[in-house]
């Protein structure tokens, strides 16, 4: 049976030329390779190609074992930076194109309005979308506490990050399908052992062979 690989997902922020910022997500073991790709990107191809990253200004803002949680943090971080510095100066999450469509700008504005509404009264905001499911996703994406106000102060420089992948806790490992299957097999073997012991007693199997 193949071993189940576990990944730590990293959300990072790059400070770029001309006051721009880029929010990205990758695995911890792939972090340095991903950053190197940003530095090698040709001018004009992507946001980090048009506005080059500033060396030494790469920061990790969060780490998560769960990919879905990492996606939520990436969205939240991007929206917070867009709200603080302006939509034109920040890219990240699903909004990584150099030129954003009108639909994307509208979606970002909805996120920012929701974030401000939650900051004001902590209540839910209805009527943001025709789909209640999308509203719930937006709420859950913005439940993450404030991560980035000043990136330099509240984050860790990539140069100080240990990029060695570590196994999650035992409780987290037990939830994997492979370990659940193993536990189920052990339980069946124990039950079969008890049945055999009882059958030996019924037919008079000697307890002491001495």
GROMACS elastic network, one bead per residue, 0.5 to 0.9 nm:
[ bonds ]
;  ai    aj funct       b0    kb
    1   178     6  0.87075   500
    3   178     6  0.85005   500
    4   176     6  0.79850   500
    4   178     6  0.75044   500
    5   167     6  0.86056   500
    6    65     6  0.78080   500
    6   165     6  0.79744   500
    6   166     6  0.78896   500
    6   167     6  0.63910   500
    6   168     6  0.72829   500
    6   173     6  0.88032   500
    7    27     6  0.62166   500
    7    28     6  0.71753   500
    7    29     6  0.80242   500
    7    64     6  0.86852   500
    7    65     6  0.62882   500
    7    66     6  0.82052   500
    7    67     6  0.85794   500
    7   165     6  0.66323   500
    7   166     6  0.77736   500
    7   167     6  0.79306   500
    7   168     6  0.85421   500
    8    26     6  0.85916   500
    8    27     6  0.56147   500
    8    28     6  0.54737   500
    8    29     6  0.79658   500
    8    63     6  0.64891   500
    8    64     6  0.57116   500
    8    66     6  0.75621   500
    8    67     6  0.83097   500
    8   165     6  0.65835   500
    8   166     6  0.75095   500
    8   167     6  0.86327   500
    8   168     6  0.84885   500
    9    25     6  0.69535   500
    9    26     6  0.57060   500
    9    28     6  0.57882   500
    9    29     6  0.89117   500
    9    62     6  0.83706   500
    9    63     6  0.55700   500
    9    64     6  0.51253   500
    9    65     6  0.59599   500
    9    66     6  0.71998   500
    9    67     6  0.64424   500
    9    70     6  0.62141   500
   10    24     6  0.82125   500
   10    25     6  0.55492   500
   10    26     6  0.54216   500
   10    27     6  0.55604   500
   10    28     6  0.56534   500
   10    31     6  0.75296   500
   10    60     6  0.68403   500
   10    61     6  0.77983   500
   10    62     6  0.60193   500
   10    64     6  0.66014   500
   10    65     6  0.89171   500
   10    70     6  0.71822   500
   11    23     6  0.71285   500
   11    24     6  0.57379   500
   11    26     6  0.68111   500
   11    27     6  0.86399   500
   11    59     6  0.86402   500
   11    60     6  0.58931   500
   11    61     6  0.57972   500
   11    62     6  0.53664   500
   11    63     6  0.64003   500
   11    64     6  0.84409   500
   11    70     6  0.69537   500
   11    71     6  0.85136   500
   11    73     6  0.73128   500
   11    74     6  0.60427   500
   11    77     6  0.85514   500
   12    22     6  0.82402   500
   12    23     6  0.57556   500
   12    24     6  0.53146   500
   12    25     6  0.62445   500
   12    26     6  0.82968   500
   12    31     6  0.87903   500
   12    58     6  0.71080   500
   12    59     6  0.54678   500
   12    61     6  0.55948   500
   12    62     6  0.73051   500
   12    74     6  0.83184   500
   12   155     6  0.89552   500
   12   158     6  0.83785   500
   13    21     6  0.68087   500
   13    22     6  0.55706   500
   13    24     6  0.63690   500
   13    25     6  0.89338   500
   13    57     6  0.83917   500
   13    58     6  0.59122   500
   13    59     6  0.52123   500
   13    60     6  0.63606   500
   13    61     6  0.70443   500
   13    77     6  0.87480   500
   13    92     6  0.89013   500
   13   151     6  0.77986   500
   14    20     6  0.84872   500
   14    21     6  0.56150   500
   14    22     6  0.50867   500
   14    23     6  0.65178   500
   14    24     6  0.81209   500
   14    35     6  0.88438   500
   14    48     6  0.87858   500
   14    53     6  0.62043   500
   14    54     6  0.75682   500
   14    57     6  0.61997   500
   14    59     6  0.64795   500
   14    60     6  0.89631   500
   15    19     6  0.72344   500
   15    20     6  0.62308   500
   15    22     6  0.66907   500
   15    52     6  0.86673   500
   15    53     6  0.58579   500
   15    54     6  0.59400   500
   15    55     6  0.86351   500
   15    56     6  0.89928   500
   15    57     6  0.55812   500
   15    58     6  0.65056   500
   15    59     6  0.84677   500
   16    19     6  0.61334   500
   16    21     6  0.54408   500
   16    22     6  0.72725   500
   16    48     6  0.72414   500
   16    51     6  0.57357   500
   16    52     6  0.54322   500
   16    54     6  0.53533   500
   16    55     6  0.89454   500
   16    57     6  0.81801   500
   17    20     6  0.59395   500
   17    21     6  0.83386   500
   17    48     6  0.89758   500
   17    50     6  0.88522   500
   17    51     6  0.51706   500
   17    52     6  0.55769   500
   17    53     6  0.63147   500
   17    54     6  0.64892   500
   18    51     6  0.70593   500
   18    52     6  0.89236   500
   18    89     6  0.84886   500
   19    51     6  0.89831   500
   19    85     6  0.87750   500
   19    89     6  0.68322   500
   19    90     6  0.89365   500
   20    51     6  0.71632   500
   20    53     6  0.88376   500
   20    85     6  0.85700   500
   20    88     6  0.82421   500
   20    90     6  0.57405   500
   20    91     6  0.82267   500
   21    48     6  0.87825   500
   21    51     6  0.89490   500
   21    53     6  0.84727   500
   21    81     6  0.80389   500
   21    85     6  0.89091   500
   21    89     6  0.63385   500
   21    91     6  0.65175   500
   21    92     6  0.84734   500
   22    47     6  0.78069   500
   22    48     6  0.73430   500
   22    53     6  0.86533   500
   22    78     6  0.80157   500
   22    89     6  0.86306   500
   22    90     6  0.57792   500
   22    92     6  0.56119   500
   22    96     6  0.81262   500
   23    74     6  0.68976   500
   23    75     6  0.87139   500
   23    77     6  0.73008   500
   23    78     6  0.60660   500
   23    81     6  0.89451   500
   23    90     6  0.77864   500
   23    91     6  0.62812   500
   23    93     6  0.68167   500
   23    96     6  0.86224   500
   24    74     6  0.69337   500
   24    78     6  0.88833   500
   24    91     6  0.87520   500
   24    92     6  0.59152   500
   24    93     6  0.66997   500
   25    31     6  0.85814   500
   25    70     6  0.75292   500
   25    71     6  0.76570   500
   25    74     6  0.67422   500
   25    92     6  0.87851   500
   25    93     6  0.79224   500
   26    29     6  0.84253   500
   26    30     6  0.64776   500
   26    31     6  0.61821   500
   26    34     6  0.74256   500
   27    30     6  0.52157   500
   27    31     6  0.61038   500
   27   163     6  0.89353   500
   27   165     6  0.86372   500
   28    31     6  0.51979   500
   28    32     6  0.83358   500
   28    63     6  0.81847   500
   28   162     6  0.83542   500
   28   163     6  0.52674   500
   28   164     6  0.70479   500
   28   165     6  0.63652   500
   29    32     6  0.76047   500
   29    33     6  0.84738   500
   29   163     6  0.52919   500
   29   164     6  0.60441   500
   29   165     6  0.58921   500
   30    33     6  0.54508   500
   30    34     6  0.60712   500
   30    35     6  0.87170   500
   30   163     6  0.79869   500
   31    34     6  0.51848   500
   31    35     6  0.62666   500
   31    36     6  0.86929   500
   31   158     6  0.85040   500
   31   163     6  0.71743   500
   32    35     6  0.51139   500
   32    36     6  0.61984   500
   32    37     6  0.87132   500
   32   158     6  0.82076   500
   32   163     6  0.80827   500
   33    36     6  0.50523   500
   33    37     6  0.63658   500
   33    38     6  0.89179   500
   34    37     6  0.50894   500
   34    38     6  0.65971   500
   34    39     6  0.89955   500
   35    38     6  0.51004   500
   35    39     6  0.65400   500
   35    40     6  0.88430   500
   35    58     6  0.83993   500
   36    39     6  0.51199   500
   36    40     6  0.62946   500
   36    41     6  0.87364   500
   37    40     6  0.50833   500
   37    41     6  0.61338   500
   38    41     6  0.53265   500
   38    42     6  0.89313   500
   38    46     6  0.89968   500
   38    48     6  0.60167   500
   38    49     6  0.72245   500
   38    52     6  0.80360   500
   38    53     6  0.73548   500
   39    42     6  0.84865   500
   39    48     6  0.75840   500
   39    49     6  0.77271   500
   39    52     6  0.69149   500
   39    53     6  0.65235   500
   39    55     6  0.88336   500
   40    49     6  0.79068   500
   41    44     6  0.85198   500
   41    45     6  0.69900   500
   41    46     6  0.73134   500
   41    48     6  0.68591   500
   41    50     6  0.86230   500
   41    52     6  0.84555   500
   42    45     6  0.58119   500
   42    46     6  0.77844   500
   42    48     6  0.85429   500
   42    49     6  0.50961   500
   42    50     6  0.76991   500
   43    46     6  0.73669   500
   43    47     6  0.86306   500
   43    48     6  0.79796   500
   43    51     6  0.77145   500
   43    52     6  0.80917   500
   44    47     6  0.72661   500
   44    48     6  0.83732   500
   44    49     6  0.53531   500
   44    51     6  0.83718   500
   44    98     6  0.85458   500
   45    48     6  0.81386   500
   45    49     6  0.56303   500
   45    50     6  0.69133   500
   45    98     6  0.86682   500
   46    50     6  0.61682   500
   46    51     6  0.84890   500
   46    96     6  0.79405   500
   46    97     6  0.67786   500
   46    98     6  0.62990   500
   47    50     6  0.51995   500
   47    51     6  0.60279   500
   47    52     6  0.81831   500
   47    91     6  0.73424   500
   47    96     6  0.69557   500
   47    97     6  0.65989   500
   47    98     6  0.51480   500
   47    99     6  0.89122   500
   48    51     6  0.50301   500
   48    52     6  0.52576   500
   48    53     6  0.63853   500
   48    98     6  0.89775   500
   49    52     6  0.57046   500
   49    53     6  0.84071   500
   50    98     6  0.81656   500
   53    56     6  0.88346   500
   53    57     6  0.75601   500
   53    58     6  0.80992   500
   54    57     6  0.55885   500
   54    58     6  0.78152   500
   55    58     6  0.73498   500
   56    59     6  0.86494   500
   56   157     6  0.76983   500
   56   158     6  0.81509   500
   56   159     6  0.78610   500
   57   152     6  0.82010   500
   57   157     6  0.72990   500
   57   158     6  0.84056   500
   58   156     6  0.84546   500
   58   157     6  0.59253   500
   58   158     6  0.57655   500
   58   159     6  0.82274   500
   59   151     6  0.72223   500
   59   152     6  0.74486   500
   59   155     6  0.58446   500
   59   156     6  0.53348   500
   59   158     6  0.53448   500
   59   159     6  0.86017   500
   60    63     6  0.78054   500
   60   151     6  0.89678   500
   60   155     6  0.57693   500
   60   156     6  0.52289   500
   60   157     6  0.62660   500
   60   158     6  0.60449   500
   60   161     6  0.79247   500
   61    77     6  0.83617   500
   61   147     6  0.67324   500
   61   148     6  0.72905   500
   61   151     6  0.77289   500
   61   154     6  0.74223   500
   61   156     6  0.66451   500
   61   157     6  0.89751   500
   62    70     6  0.81211   500
   62    73     6  0.76158   500
   62    74     6  0.88540   500
   62   147     6  0.79397   500
   62   155     6  0.79273   500
   62   156     6  0.88372   500
   63    70     6  0.72903   500
   64    67     6  0.70613   500
   64    68     6  0.89563   500
   64    69     6  0.66355   500
   64    70     6  0.56211   500
   64    73     6  0.88623   500
   65    69     6  0.79622   500
   65    70     6  0.77847   500
   65   168     6  0.72686   500
   66    69     6  0.53745   500
   66    70     6  0.63216   500
   66    71     6  0.88813   500
   67    71     6  0.62511   500
   67    72     6  0.87391   500
   68    71     6  0.51406   500
   68    72     6  0.64424   500
   68    73     6  0.88287   500
   69    72     6  0.50986   500
   69    73     6  0.63194   500
   69    74     6  0.86656   500
   69   141     6  0.83245   500
   70    73     6  0.51146   500
   70    74     6  0.61575   500
   70    75     6  0.87031   500
   71    74     6  0.50443   500
   71    75     6  0.62948   500
   71    76     6  0.86466   500
   71    93     6  0.75961   500
   71   141     6  0.81708   500
   72    75     6  0.51961   500
   72    76     6  0.61507   500
   72    77     6  0.85687   500
   72   137     6  0.87705   500
   72   138     6  0.87846   500
   72   140     6  0.74361   500
   72   142     6  0.74495   500
   72   143     6  0.87257   500
   72   144     6  0.78271   500
   73    76     6  0.50039   500
   73    77     6  0.59519   500
   73    78     6  0.84447   500
   73   141     6  0.67654   500
   73   142     6  0.79883   500
   73   143     6  0.89692   500
   73   144     6  0.65422   500
   73   147     6  0.85869   500
   74    77     6  0.52309   500
   74    78     6  0.61469   500
   74    79     6  0.86312   500
   74    92     6  0.73934   500
   74    93     6  0.58424   500
   74   141     6  0.87118   500
   75    78     6  0.51930   500
   75    79     6  0.61635   500
   75    80     6  0.86079   500
   75    92     6  0.74337   500
   75    93     6  0.54394   500
   75    94     6  0.78516   500
   75   141     6  0.66559   500
   75   142     6  0.79968   500
   76    79     6  0.51986   500
   76    80     6  0.61051   500
   76    81     6  0.86214   500
   76    93     6  0.89339   500
   76   111     6  0.88245   500
   76   141     6  0.60316   500
   76   142     6  0.55226   500
   76   143     6  0.82718   500
   76   144     6  0.70151   500
   76   145     6  0.89480   500
   76   146     6  0.85387   500
   76   147     6  0.83734   500
   77    80     6  0.51964   500
   77    81     6  0.62247   500
   77    82     6  0.85660   500
   77    92     6  0.84961   500
   77    93     6  0.88430   500
   77   144     6  0.89455   500
   77   146     6  0.81938   500
   77   147     6  0.66522   500
   77   148     6  0.64710   500
   78    81     6  0.52820   500
   78    82     6  0.60993   500
   78    83     6  0.85801   500
   78    90     6  0.71773   500
   78    91     6  0.68422   500
   78    92     6  0.55785   500
   78    93     6  0.66958   500
   78    95     6  0.86440   500
   79    83     6  0.60415   500
   79    84     6  0.85505   500
   79    87     6  0.84602   500
   79    90     6  0.87461   500
   79    92     6  0.86292   500
   79   108     6  0.70139   500
   79   109     6  0.89294   500
   79   111     6  0.69016   500
   79   112     6  0.64062   500
   79   115     6  0.85514   500
   79   142     6  0.88666   500
   80    83     6  0.51064   500
   80    84     6  0.61942   500
   80    85     6  0.86063   500
   80   112     6  0.75985   500
   80   115     6  0.83378   500
   80   146     6  0.80544   500
   80   147     6  0.83753   500
   80   148     6  0.70109   500
   80   149     6  0.77241   500
   81    84     6  0.50049   500
   81    85     6  0.58283   500
   81    86     6  0.74008   500
   81    87     6  0.81968   500
   81    89     6  0.87573   500
   81    90     6  0.67048   500
   81    91     6  0.89414   500
   81   148     6  0.71065   500
   81   149     6  0.75175   500
   82    85     6  0.53433   500
   82    88     6  0.77490   500
   82    89     6  0.71353   500
   82    90     6  0.56131   500
   82    91     6  0.79373   500
   82   108     6  0.84374   500
   82   112     6  0.82207   500
   83    86     6  0.56424   500
   83    87     6  0.69554   500
   83   109     6  0.88244   500
   83   112     6  0.63287   500
   84    87     6  0.87197   500
   84   149     6  0.77856   500
   85    88     6  0.83080   500
   85    89     6  0.64046   500
   85    90     6  0.73327   500
   86    89     6  0.55526   500
   86    90     6  0.68530   500
   87    90     6  0.56299   500
   87    91     6  0.76878   500
   87   105     6  0.79186   500
   87   108     6  0.80694   500
   87   109     6  0.88842   500
   88    91     6  0.78633   500
   88    98     6  0.88587   500
   88    99     6  0.86982   500
   88   100     6  0.86631   500
   90    95     6  0.88712   500
   90    96     6  0.85797   500
   91    94     6  0.85334   500
   91    95     6  0.57495   500
   91    97     6  0.73429   500
   91    98     6  0.78288   500
   92    95     6  0.52671   500
   92    97     6  0.85718   500
   93    96     6  0.64253   500
   94    97     6  0.84169   500
   94   104     6  0.87292   500
   95    98     6  0.85841   500
   95   100     6  0.70399   500
   95   104     6  0.70126   500
   95   105     6  0.88354   500
   95   108     6  0.85704   500
   96    99     6  0.85248   500
   96   100     6  0.80720   500
   97   100     6  0.59755   500
   97   101     6  0.88355   500
  100   103     6  0.80514   500
  100   104     6  0.59825   500
  100   105     6  0.65069   500
  101   104     6  0.51658   500
  101   105     6  0.63746   500
  101   106     6  0.86517   500
  102   105     6  0.51514   500
  102   106     6  0.61645   500
  102   107     6  0.86449   500
  103   106     6  0.50851   500
  103   107     6  0.62014   500
  103   108     6  0.86846   500
  104   107     6  0.50220   500
  104   108     6  0.61687   500
  104   109     6  0.85640   500
  105   108     6  0.50945   500
  105   109     6  0.61235   500
  105   110     6  0.86255   500
  106   109     6  0.50866   500
  106   110     6  0.62823   500
  106   111     6  0.88179   500
  107   110     6  0.50918   500
  107   111     6  0.64367   500
  107   112     6  0.88003   500
  108   111     6  0.50898   500
  108   112     6  0.62410   500
  108   113     6  0.86115   500
  109   112     6  0.50745   500
  109   113     6  0.60794   500
  109   114     6  0.85141   500
  110   113     6  0.51474   500
  110   114     6  0.61391   500
  110   115     6  0.86044   500
  110   128     6  0.69573   500
  111   114     6  0.50916   500
  111   115     6  0.61516   500
  111   116     6  0.86687   500
  111   138     6  0.70655   500
  111   139     6  0.88720   500
  111   142     6  0.82567   500
  112   115     6  0.50415   500
  112   116     6  0.61930   500
  112   117     6  0.85157   500
  113   116     6  0.51640   500
  113   117     6  0.60700   500
  113   118     6  0.86486   500
  114   118     6  0.61910   500
  114   119     6  0.85681   500
  114   124     6  0.84244   500
  114   125     6  0.67520   500
  114   128     6  0.83291   500
  114   138     6  0.82759   500
  114   139     6  0.79125   500
  114   142     6  0.83589   500
  115   118     6  0.51997   500
  115   119     6  0.61934   500
  115   120     6  0.87115   500
  115   139     6  0.85835   500
  115   142     6  0.66940   500
  116   120     6  0.62336   500
  116   121     6  0.89113   500
  117   120     6  0.51767   500
  117   121     6  0.64030   500
  117   122     6  0.70511   500
  117   123     6  0.74110   500
  117   124     6  0.81275   500
  117   125     6  0.73480   500
  118   121     6  0.55594   500
  118   123     6  0.57875   500
  118   124     6  0.70665   500
  118   125     6  0.80153   500
  118   142     6  0.88303   500
  119   122     6  0.58514   500
  119   123     6  0.87421   500
  120   123     6  0.83186   500
  121   124     6  0.87372   500
  124   139     6  0.78672   500
  125   128     6  0.70723   500
  125   135     6  0.83504   500
  125   139     6  0.86846   500
  126   129     6  0.78612   500
  126   132     6  0.84868   500
  126   135     6  0.75853   500
  127   130     6  0.70978   500
  127   131     6  0.89589   500
  127   132     6  0.86741   500
  127   135     6  0.84079   500
  128   131     6  0.84257   500
  128   132     6  0.86718   500
  128   134     6  0.87061   500
  128   135     6  0.66196   500
  129   132     6  0.68833   500
  129   133     6  0.88544   500
  129   134     6  0.68462   500
  129   135     6  0.63805   500
  130   133     6  0.89342   500
  130   134     6  0.82069   500
  130   135     6  0.85588   500
  131   134     6  0.54135   500
  131   135     6  0.66344   500
  131   136     6  0.89777   500
  132   136     6  0.63078   500
  132   137     6  0.87039   500
  133   136     6  0.51726   500
  133   137     6  0.62984   500
  133   138     6  0.86769   500
  134   137     6  0.50271   500
  134   138     6  0.61561   500
  134   139     6  0.86141   500
  135   138     6  0.51152   500
  135   139     6  0.62025   500
  135   140     6  0.86677   500
  136   139     6  0.50627   500
  136   140     6  0.61494   500
  136   141     6  0.84933   500
  137   140     6  0.51552   500
  137   141     6  0.60324   500
  137   142     6  0.86796   500
  138   141     6  0.50445   500
  138   142     6  0.63670   500
  138   143     6  0.88110   500
  139   142     6  0.52814   500
  139   143     6  0.63350   500
  140   143     6  0.51520   500
  140   144     6  0.77729   500
  141   144     6  0.67827   500
  142   145     6  0.78530   500
  143   146     6  0.89612   500
  144   147     6  0.76888   500
  146   149     6  0.72668   500
  147   150     6  0.88089   500
  147   151     6  0.83327   500
  147   154     6  0.71540   500
  147   155     6  0.81899   500
  148   151     6  0.53603   500
  148   152     6  0.88413   500
  148   153     6  0.86987   500
  148   154     6  0.65223   500
  148   155     6  0.76780   500
  149   152     6  0.89367   500
  149   153     6  0.83665   500
  149   154     6  0.75266   500
  150   153     6  0.55631   500
  150   154     6  0.62934   500
  150   155     6  0.83302   500
  151   154     6  0.55024   500
  151   155     6  0.56432   500
  151   156     6  0.86302   500
  152   155     6  0.59307   500
  152   156     6  0.77223   500
  152   157     6  0.80565   500
  153   156     6  0.82305   500
  156   159     6  0.83029   500
  156   160     6  0.67490   500
  156   161     6  0.70951   500
  157   160     6  0.54504   500
  157   161     6  0.68178   500
  158   161     6  0.51080   500
  158   162     6  0.84543   500
  158   163     6  0.89496   500
  159   162     6  0.83159   500
  161   164     6  0.89324   500
  162   165     6  0.84451   500
  167   170     6  0.84873   500
  167   173     6  0.80883   500
  168   171     6  0.80600   500
  168   172     6  0.59464   500
  168   173     6  0.64240   500
  169   172     6  0.52651   500
  169   173     6  0.63167   500
  169   174     6  0.88117   500
  170   174     6  0.61338   500
  170   175     6  0.88564   500
  171   174     6  0.53245   500
  171   175     6  0.69370   500
  172   175     6  0.55234   500
  172   176     6  0.74505   500
  173   176     6  0.56685   500
  173   179     6  0.72505   500
  174   177     6  0.81274   500
  174   178     6  0.84264   500
  174   179     6  0.54855   500
  174   180     6  0.64489   500
  174   183     6  0.87999   500
  175   178     6  0.84421   500
  175   179     6  0.68860   500
  175   180     6  0.65228   500
  176   179     6  0.55090   500
  176   180     6  0.62947   500
  176   181     6  0.87507   500
  177   180     6  0.51140   500
  177   181     6  0.61841   500
  177   182     6  0.87183   500
  178   181     6  0.51931   500
  178   182     6  0.63514   500
  178   183     6  0.87737   500
  179   183     6  0.61274   500
  179   184     6  0.85138   500
  180   183     6  0.51416   500
  180   184     6  0.61709   500
  180   185     6  0.86747   500
  181   184     6  0.50704   500
  181   185     6  0.62251   500
  181   186     6  0.87250   500
  182   185     6  0.50880   500
  182   186     6  0.62773   500
  182   187     6  0.86843   500
  183   186     6  0.51330   500
  183   187     6  0.62604   500
  183   188     6  0.87879   500
  184   187     6  0.51017   500
  184   188     6  0.63811   500
  184   189     6  0.88214   500
  185   188     6  0.51505   500
  185   189     6  0.63395   500
  185   190     6  0.87641   500
  186   189     6  0.51246   500
  186   190     6  0.62888   500
  186   191     6  0.87444   500
  187   190     6  0.51713   500
  187   191     6  0.63246   500
  187   192     6  0.87294   500
  188   191     6  0.51375   500
  188   192     6  0.62063   500
  188   193     6  0.86266   500
  189   192     6  0.50880   500
  189   193     6  0.61395   500
  189   194     6  0.87190   500
  190   193     6  0.50535   500
  190   194     6  0.63316   500
  190   195     6  0.87573   500
  191   194     6  0.51982   500
  191   195     6  0.63498   500
  191   196     6  0.87716   500
  192   195     6  0.50950   500
  192   196     6  0.62362   500
  192   197     6  0.86884   500
  193   196     6  0.51379   500
  193   197     6  0.62131   500
  193   198     6  0.86883   500
  194   197     6  0.51474   500
  194   198     6  0.62842   500
  194   199     6  0.87045   500
  195   198     6  0.52063   500
  195   199     6  0.62668   500
  195   200     6  0.87617   500
  196   199     6  0.50552   500
  196   200     6  0.62210   500
  196   201     6  0.87614   500
  197   200     6  0.51552   500
  197   201     6  0.64588   500
  197   202     6  0.88508   500
  198   201     6  0.51864   500
  198   202     6  0.63740   500
  198   203     6  0.89986   500
  199   202     6  0.50698   500
  199   203     6  0.64631   500
  199   204     6  0.86220   500
  199   205     6  0.84424   500
  200   203     6  0.54432   500
  200   204     6  0.61477   500
  200   206     6  0.81039   500
  201   204     6  0.50762   500
  201   205     6  0.56008   500
  201   206     6  0.79099   500
  201   207     6  0.83820   500
  202   205     6  0.75541   500
  204   207     6  0.86278   500
  206   209     6  0.63536   500
